[in-house]
């Protein structure tokens, strides 16, 4: 399988080409939500993982976990929580 990700005006387009010449090429448009660029990209990665990533469970020796967290040097403005 071949994955190609390209930017769009307000999101991303994922193109998926199968190694099977009989299979159709699939394109998925992922539009950024109002939650922000970082959160939107994390959501995109989660969709990619859920649909095309390896099957794992909480009992697997290894699994992929996508998380958004603040930068280690980030300090929020006064009155705002981390």
MMTF fields as JSON, N, C-alpha, C and O atoms, coordinates in Angstrom:
{
  "mmtfVersion": "1.0.0",
  "mmtfProducer": "UNKNOWN",
  "numBonds": 327,
  "numAtoms": 328,
  "numGroups": 82,
  "numChains": 1,
  "numModels": 1,
  "chainsPerModel": [1],
  "groupsPerChain": [82],
  "chainIdList": ["A"],
  "bondAtomList": [4, 2, 8, 6, 12, 10, 16, 14, 20, 18, 24, 22, 28, 26, 32, 30, 36, 34, 40, 38, 44, 42, 48, 46, 52, 50, 56, 54, 60, 58, 64, 62, 68, 66, 72, 70, 76, 74, 80, 78, 84, 82, 88, 86, 92, 90, 96, 94, 100, 98, 104, 102, 108, 106, 112, 110, 116, 114, 120, 118, 124, 122, 128, 126, 132, 130, 136, 134, 140, 138, 144, 142, 148, 146, 152, 150, 156, 154, 160, 158, 164, 162, 168, 166, 172, 170, 176, 174, 180, 178, 184, 182, 188, 186, 192, 190, 196, 194, 200, 198, 204, 202, 208, 206, 212, 210, 216, 214, 220, 218, 224, 222, 228, 226, 232, 230, 236, 234, 240, 238, 244, 242, 248, 246, 252, 250, 256, 254, 260, 258, 264, 262, 268, 266, 272, 270, 276, 274, 280, 278, 284, 282, 288, 286, 292, 290, 296, 294, 300, 298, 304, 302, 308, 306, 312, 310, 316, 314, 320, 318, 324, 322],
  "bondOrderList": [1, 1, 1, 1, 1, 1, 1, 1, 1, 1, 1, 1, 1, 1, 1, 1, 1, 1, 1, 1, 1, 1, 1, 1, 1, 1, 1, 1, 1, 1, 1, 1, 1, 1, 1, 1, 1, 1, 1, 1, 1, 1, 1, 1, 1, 1, 1, 1, 1, 1, 1, 1, 1, 1, 1, 1, 1, 1, 1, 1, 1, 1, 1, 1, 1, 1, 1, 1, 1, 1, 1, 1, 1, 1, 1, 1, 1, 1, 1, 1, 1],
  "groupList": [{"groupName": "UNK", "atomNameList": ["N", "CA", "C", "O"], "elementList": ["N", "C", "C", "O"], "formalChargeList": [0, 0, 0, 0], "bondAtomList": [1, 0, 2, 1, 3, 2], "bondOrderList": [1, 1, 2], "singleLetterCode": "X", "chemCompType": "L-PEPTIDE LINKING"}],
  "groupTypeList": [0, 0, 0, 0, 0, 0, 0, 0, 0, 0, 0, 0, 0, 0, 0, 0, 0, 0, 0, 0, 0, 0, 0, 0, 0, 0, 0, 0, 0, 0, 0, 0, 0, 0, 0, 0, 0, 0, 0, 0, 0, 0, 0, 0, 0, 0, 0, 0, 0, 0, 0, 0, 0, 0, 0, 0, 0, 0, 0, 0, 0, 0, 0, 0, 0, 0, 0, 0, 0, 0, 0, 0, 0, 0, 0, 0, 0, 0, 0, 0, 0, 0],
  "groupIdList": [1, 2, 3, 4, 5, 6, 7, 8, 9, 10, 11, 12, 13, 14, 15, 16, 17, 18, 19, 20, 21, 22, 23, 24, 25, 26, 27, 28, 29, 30, 31, 32, 33, 34, 35, 36, 37, 38, 39, 40, 41, 42, 43, 44, 45, 46, 47, 48, 49, 50, 51, 52, 53, 54, 55, 56, 57, 58, 59, 60, 61, 62, 63, 64, 65, 66, 67, 68, 69, 70, 71, 72, 73, 74, 75, 76, 77, 78, 79, 80, 81, 82],
  "secStructList": [7, 3, 3, 3, 3, 3, 3, 3, 6, 6, 3, 3, 3, 3, 3, 3, 3, 7, 1, 1, 6, 6, 1, 7, 7, 3, 3, 3, 3, 3, 3, 7, 7, 6, 6, 7, 2, 2, 2, 2, 2, 2, 2, 2, 2, 2, 2, 2, 2, 2, 2, 2, 1, 7, 7, 7, 7, 6, 6, 1, 1, 1, 7, 7, 7, 7, 7, 7, 7, 7, 7, 6, 6, 7, 7, 7, 7, 6, 6, 7, 7, 7],
  "xCoordList": [0.827, 0.0, 0.884, 1.916, 0.469, 1.223, 0.319, -0.807, 0.835, 0.095, 0.742, 1.966, -0.082, 0.408, -0.468, -1.693, 0.165, -0.556, -0.172, 1.01, -1.182, -0.893, -1.788, -2.901, -1.274, -2.026, -3.156, -3.042, -4.231, -5.343, -5.559, -4.888, -6.482, -6.688, -6.96, -6.39, -7.798, -8.12, -8.084, -8.955, -7.069, -6.936, -5.922, -4.913, -6.204, -5.29, -6.062, -7.254, -5.376, -5.945, -5.02, -3.817, -5.596, -4.859, -5.22, -6.391, -4.218, -4.412, -3.817, -2.665, -4.611, -4.194, -4.231, -5.284, -3.071, -2.963, -2.634, -1.67, -3.433, -3.211, -2.165, -1.96, -1.508, -0.558, -1.297, -0.713, -2.58, -3.416, -3.845, -4.539, -3.454, -3.805, -5.31, -5.773, -6.071, -7.527, -8.237, -9.366, -7.587, -8.213, -8.214, -7.296, -9.26, -9.361, -8.507, -8.327, -7.985, -7.262, -8.289, -9.323, -7.994, -8.923, -8.366, -7.167, -9.217, -8.812, -9.746, -10.968, -9.149, -9.91, -9.529, -8.35, -10.535, -10.303, -10.533, -11.573, -9.559, -9.683, -9.636, -8.613, -10.758, -10.88, -10.565, -11.04, -9.752, -9.414, -10.661, -11.496, -10.773, -11.881, -11.459, -10.328, -12.366, -12.05, -11.159, -10.749, -10.856, -10.045, -8.586, -7.86, -8.142, -6.775, -5.99, -6.364, -4.892, -4.076, -3.474, -3.494, -2.946, -2.303, -3.329, -3.099, -4.458, -5.499, -6.053, -6.314, -6.234, -6.759, -5.798, -6.233, -4.496, -3.531, -3.491, -3.352, -3.61, -3.656, -4.892, -4.813, -6.039, -7.25, -7.033, -7.452, -6.377, -6.073, -5.203, -5.474, -4.167, -3.294, -4.064, -3.818, -5.0, -5.795, -6.682, -6.82, -7.281, -8.098, -7.23, -7.633, -6.049, -5.118, -4.741, -4.738, -4.428, -4.065, -5.233, -5.062, -6.416, -7.581, -7.95, -8.333, -7.836, -8.281, -7.195, -7.497, -5.943, -4.879, -3.678, -2.769, -3.661, -2.527, -2.614, -3.589, -1.597, -1.605, -2.677, -2.965, -3.262, -4.26, -3.543, -2.708, -3.875, -3.286, -4.376, -5.482, -4.05, -4.968, -4.158, -2.934, -4.823, -4.111, -3.209, -2.369, -3.374, -2.539, -1.366, -0.554, -1.275, -0.177, 1.145, 1.157, 2.264, 3.557, 3.91, 4.585, 3.461, 3.688, 2.442, 1.755, 2.164, 1.086, 1.369, 2.197, 0.684, 0.889, -0.16, -1.349, 0.291, -0.601, -0.367, 0.753, -1.4, -1.287, -1.835, -2.979, -1.022, -1.427, -0.936, 0.143, -1.742, -1.353, -1.041, -1.856, 0.135, 0.526, 1.299, 1.858, 1.336, 2.056, 3.561, 4.099, 4.226, 5.679, 6.326, 5.778, 7.484, 8.121, 8.574, 8.815, 8.695, 9.097, 7.924, 8.105, 6.711, 5.549, 5.101, 4.984, 4.854, 4.284, 3.03, 3.107, 1.858, 0.621, 0.564, 1.195, -0.197, -0.36, -1.0, -1.705, -0.769, -1.369, -2.892, -3.545, -3.439, -4.875, -5.37, -6.573, -4.48, -4.869, -4.222, -3.039, -5.007, -4.465, -3.683, -3.878, -2.788, -2.023, -2.904, -2.434],
  "yCoordList": [-1.166, 0.0, 1.247, 1.292, 2.242, 3.491, 4.628, 4.782, 5.419, 6.55, 7.84, 7.97, 8.782, 10.105, 11.125, 11.088, 12.034, 13.073, 14.409, 14.714, 15.204, 16.545, 17.559, 17.248, 18.777, 19.855, 20.315, 20.3, 20.717, 21.362, 22.707, 23.02, 23.481, 24.832, 24.824, 25.638, 23.942, 23.894, 22.463, 22.05, 21.726, 20.363, 19.573, 20.108, 18.295, 17.375, 16.446, 16.206, 15.93, 14.898, 13.692, 13.797, 12.559, 11.303, 10.469, 10.174, 10.094, 9.245, 7.879, 7.777, 6.839, 5.483, 4.644, 4.459, 4.141, 3.28, 1.868, 1.646, 0.936, -0.463, -1.052, -0.554, -2.108, -2.819, -3.681, -4.126, -3.911, -4.682, -3.778, -2.788, -4.088, -3.22, -3.14, -2.204, -4.103, -4.111, -3.186, -2.763, -2.875, -2.045, -0.576, -0.097, 0.119, 1.54, 2.351, 1.976, 3.467, 4.401, 5.15, 5.584, 5.293, 5.937, 7.294, 7.417, 8.306, 9.615, 10.008, 9.946, 10.41, 10.845, 12.287, 12.611, 13.154, 14.562, 14.731, 14.336, 15.32, 15.555, 17.05, 17.696, 17.597, 19.038, 19.391, 18.734, 20.441, 20.881, 21.378, 22.069, 21.015, 21.497, 22.797, 23.256, 23.37, 24.62, 24.403, 25.371, 23.161, 22.884, 23.284, 23.387, 23.51, 23.949, 22.986, 21.826, 23.495, 22.734, 21.477, 20.408, 21.599, 20.455, 19.36, 18.191, 19.742, 18.768, 18.126, 16.923, 18.92, 18.391, 17.369, 16.335, 17.65, 16.699, 15.422, 14.328, 15.552, 14.367, 13.526, 12.297, 14.18, 13.457, 12.725, 11.579, 13.395, 12.787, 11.542, 10.498, 11.653, 10.503, 9.358, 8.19, 9.697, 8.663, 7.938, 6.716, 8.682, 8.067, 7.156, 6.042, 7.63, 6.834, 5.55, 4.469, 5.672, 4.512, 3.535, 2.328, 4.06, 3.192, 2.415, 1.248, 3.052, 2.424, 1.655, 0.688, 2.063, 1.462, 0.99, 0.367, 1.271, 0.889, -0.566, -1.254, -1.031, -2.413, -2.614, -1.707, -3.802, -4.13, -4.456, -5.358, -3.717, -3.964, -3.846, -3.383, -4.267, -4.127, -3.726, -3.604, -3.527, -3.148, -4.268, -4.038, -5.458, -6.591, -6.824, -7.722, -6.037, -6.181, -5.759, -4.875, -6.376, -5.984, -4.534, -3.864, -4.054, -2.663, -2.173, -2.937, -0.888, -0.282, 1.196, 1.77, 1.803, 3.214, 4.024, 3.706, 5.066, 5.935, 7.368, 7.869, 8.03, 9.411, 10.323, 10.17, 11.266, 12.17, 13.58, 13.767, 14.565, 15.972, 16.459, 16.325, 17.022, 17.536, 18.83, 19.078, 19.662, 20.932, 20.711, 19.697, 21.678, 21.627, 21.663, 22.253, 21.038, 20.958, 22.317, 22.451, 23.315, 24.658, 25.645, 26.825, 25.163, 26.045, 26.521, 25.732, 27.813, 28.386, 29.144, 30.105, 28.719, 29.385, 30.81, 31.12, 31.674, 33.034, 33.007, 32.054, 34.032, 34.071, 33.913, 34.5, 33.121, 32.897, 31.807, 31.549, 31.162, 30.093, 28.791, 28.763, 27.708, 26.41, 25.778, 26.111, 24.854, 24.094, 23.15, 22.431],
  "zCoordList": [0.0, 0.0, 0.0, 0.67, -0.751, -0.826, -0.353, -0.824, 0.587, 1.123, 0.65, 0.648, 0.253, -0.125, 0.599, 0.491, 1.337, 2.065, 1.459, 1.299, 1.123, 0.612, 1.311, 1.735, 1.42, 2.053, 1.16, -0.066, 1.774, 1.09, 1.786, 2.77, 1.275, 1.806, 3.313, 4.04, 3.783, 5.212, 5.753, 6.519, 5.34, 5.823, 5.024, 4.566, 4.865, 4.192, 3.276, 3.473, 2.281, 1.416, 1.5, 1.263, 1.837, 1.918, 0.697, 0.461, -0.069, -1.251, -0.925, -0.505, -1.122, -0.795, -2.062, -2.672, -2.446, -3.623, -3.166, -2.434, -3.598, -3.26, -4.191, -5.297, -3.746, -4.604, -5.624, -6.612, -5.377, -6.295, -7.453, -7.222, -8.677, -9.809, -10.07, -10.722, -9.574, -9.756, -8.766, -9.012, -7.661, -6.624, -7.033, -7.698, -6.62, -6.924, -5.962, -4.803, -6.458, -5.604, -4.769, -5.275, -3.499, -2.571, -2.149, -1.899, -2.066, -1.559, -0.429, -0.558, 0.675, 1.84, 2.123, 2.267, 2.204, 2.524, 4.01, 4.536, 4.686, 6.119, 6.357, 6.129, 6.819, 7.022, 8.468, 9.394, 8.655, 10.003, 10.715, 10.13, 11.984, 12.796, 13.475, 13.315, 14.218, 14.901, 16.119, 16.759, 16.447, 17.633, 17.462, 18.451, 16.229, 16.005, 15.147, 14.969, 14.619, 13.679, 14.31, 13.7, 15.514, 16.183, 16.462, 16.15, 17.049, 17.366, 16.098, 16.074, 15.05, 13.786, 13.188, 12.683, 13.24, 12.687, 13.526, 12.979, 14.843, 15.705, 15.386, 15.357, 15.146, 14.755, 13.43, 13.268, 12.491, 11.193, 11.379, 10.784, 12.198, 12.447, 13.1, 12.801, 13.995, 14.654, 13.646, 13.708, 12.719, 11.662, 10.795, 10.46, 10.437, 9.636, 10.374, 9.786, 11.644, 12.453, 12.584, 12.41, 12.889, 13.088, 11.83, 11.912, 10.667, 9.427, 8.687, 7.987, 8.827, 8.013, 8.829, 8.279, 10.109, 10.944, 11.379, 11.077, 12.084, 12.562, 13.629, 14.41, 13.657, 14.674, 15.971, 16.023, 17.011, 18.327, 19.383, 19.105, 20.581, 21.708, 22.931, 22.862, 24.017, 25.239, 25.749, 26.618, 25.224, 25.618, 24.666, 24.891, 23.624, 22.66, 23.297, 24.154, 22.894, 23.452, 23.117, 23.899, 21.972, 21.57, 20.852, 20.174, 21.013, 20.239, 20.063, 20.771, 19.123, 18.812, 19.558, 19.525, 20.226, 20.997, 20.541, 20.636, 20.05, 19.576, 20.66, 21.089, 21.099, 22.175, 21.865, 21.303, 22.24, 22.116, 23.52, 24.433, 23.683, 24.993, 24.815, 23.746, 25.857, 25.731, 25.592, 26.036, 24.971, 24.854, 26.228, 27.159, 26.36, 27.677, 28.202, 29.402, 27.356, 27.79, 27.772, 28.073, 27.418, 27.313, 28.687, 29.624, 28.792, 30.007, 29.605, 28.838, 30.119, 29.729, 30.276, 31.286, 29.603, 30.113, 31.501, 31.831, 32.315, 33.659, 33.584, 32.722, 34.489, 34.539, 33.614, 33.56, 32.886, 31.968, 32.418, 32.759, 32.416, 32.82, 31.69, 30.521, 32.049, 31.045, 30.301, 29.42]
}
